[in-house]
Amino acid sequence: MEEMIELEPLTKEYVDFDTFSKSDFRVVHIKECEAVPKSKKLLKFVLDDGTEEERIILSGIHSYYEPEELVGKKVIAILNLPPRNMMGIDSCGMLMSAVHNVDGEERLNLMIVDDTIPAGSKLY
């Protein structure tokens, strides 16, 4: 039996190159990952973003991943979003995921990249 895959429609609105260029997408290395206490969805990531400072990002993907399976992975993040306070913790960026539905059930895949790409590498 063939699975029914549903995707969101493509966005019809264009973004000019200058606006796109302001987005700072980088490869980040997951140094630590843990469930956020009192939250069913949030995971707290401690990331190496290629600078000397550790970066904290929270992501609501706990129903798709367990923290221990993500430690050591390299993923894609947008880093120049303003900090957002969630559960008393400032989240400084957003991890990129692909989302689709299969037979009416949402699926999410974190954008895990090749381990040989250095943390901090910029995406264009």
Summary of the structure (lengths in Angstrom):
residues: 124
radius of gyration: 15.7
end to end distance: 39.1
largest distance: 50.8
contacts: 307
relative contact order: 0.26
helix: 6%
strand: 42%
